[in-house]
Amino acid sequence: MKSVTTNSFRVGDQLELEIEKLTFKGSGLGRTESKVIFVPYSAPLDQLLVEITEAKKNFYTAKIIKIIKPSPQRQDPPCELFYKCGGCNWQHLNYESQINAKELILDEILERQLKFDLKDLKNGILKPFLKNSKPFNYRNRIQVKSLKNHTGFFSKNTHEIIDMEKCLIAEESINLSYQKWKKLKKPDIELTKYQIKIVSNNDIENKLSLSKDNITIEKLNDIKSELIDSKSDQEAKSQSMLLGFSQVNNEQNKNLIDLVLTYYSKFNLPKVLDLYGGPANFSGPLALNYSNQLQAVCVELNFNSYSEGLKLKSEKKLTNLKMINADVESYLKRQLNLDQTFVILDPPREGLSSVTIHQLLNLKPTVIVYISCDPMTWARDVLKLKEHYQMDVVQGLDMFPQTDHFEIFSLWTKIDINLP
């Protein structure tokens, strides 16, 4: 066994290590004299015996051989499949520790990458991190894979199916319907993917429904496509697929909508532009709540999501909402300016293209709300916005408990405009 003071390690070397903190992507971080070591399934203050599994120029990765002294932040993972399943990666941490880790990750991005002074931000710009009231049973949909007599999730980093009876982060009505369906279904000869989802009454047509709680189980033909949890950077490639995008956590999605409504009310601008708008997730509630005050445009390339927005417009009689089925770059190319416009950005995980950022800066919207599920691409994009806009609000939301992922809400105004 080698000491952390050793200058270099090889794959297979073992050493004792204390974990300093958790990082983006979920691993714990420890340090040698020359490099950092990333250790999955570790916790801050863990004292571990680890084995090097990968040696890179600037870092190592390692696996836990033995927990010498466990961190007080550790807990026994509630799910028996936790260390096998490719879904959750933080069930071994108590929920308060998960929130603290996500707050620290956001703080470090703001300070190190965006060069903000945290003391200044914490005087009012950086808002308290929004926890989820249900750390488990929060997902409104899941995907399972099926082959022969096996149905469940893929094992971590493999295409091996782990048989599953229930998912602890899925809403309970999804689990009940899944269990009924699994008993009834015939074996799949080829690898097949299914989506189990809570839907509105209008979504049930042409889908198998096994629950009075409006749960649908839908066969997805393209097993190579993984579009449930995020959209792709290439809109034309990802959003032209059959599946549209919607948030997986109803509670936190409502919180996001409330934030948008709250901060719009501080400006009361006559125009709203909802880009990557899905089924008018934000522009719909804005048009409903300010029917005599604003004109809203929702731009969405995915036809299913666009169609759901049209349904919402029709059902709620939103004459002040216009749905546009187009990609964002093409739409912005046709605009002359965005003065007196409240712009909402909720892009795919890969963030904004350089073209889109350039277009926005040239069009000069009065206010930009940027919502993101990827802190790193958010930081990359707003670093460019920061040259012409000031950040008036930033807040983290725990959209994905039991994982390292979280959502960011931020509001930006042109340098010469101050938030009331």
HUDA-V557701 format. One line per field, one symbol per residue. ss: DSSP state (@ for helix, = for strand, . for the rest). phi: phi as a letter, one per 20 degrees, with the letter a starting at -180 (. if undefined). A space follows every 50 residues. Layout:
BEGIN
ss: ???
phi: ???
END
This chain:
BEGIN
ss: .=...........=====..==.....====....====.......==== =====...===========....=..........=.......=.@@@@@@ @@@@@@@@@@@@@....@@@@....=...=........=.========.= =====.....===......=.@@@@@@@@@@@@@...===========.. @@@....====...======..............@@@@..........=@ @@@@@@@@@@@@@@......=====.......@@@@@@@.....=====. ..@@@@@@@@@@@@@.....====...@@@@@@.......=====..... ...@@@@@@@@@@...======..@@@@@@@@@@@...=========... ......========......
phi: .eefeffbcdgofdbebdeeaecgnofecccdfdbececfmdcgngdcdc cfdbcdfdaddbdfebefbfffefbfgfefegfdfeefccfedffffffg ffffffgfffeeeemeefffffeqfeegfefefcfcldfeabdcdbbled crdffgmbdeeefceadfeegffffffffffffefefefdgcdcddbece gfefgmcfddbfemddccfdfefeeddfebeefegfeeeeffeedbfecf fffffffffffffffedlffcccdelflemgdffffffecfdccddcddb effffgffffffgffelefeddeceaefgffffeeeacflceeddcffgf neffffffffffelffccdddbdcgffffgfffffffccdeebbbecefc gmcefbdcdbcccggecdff
END
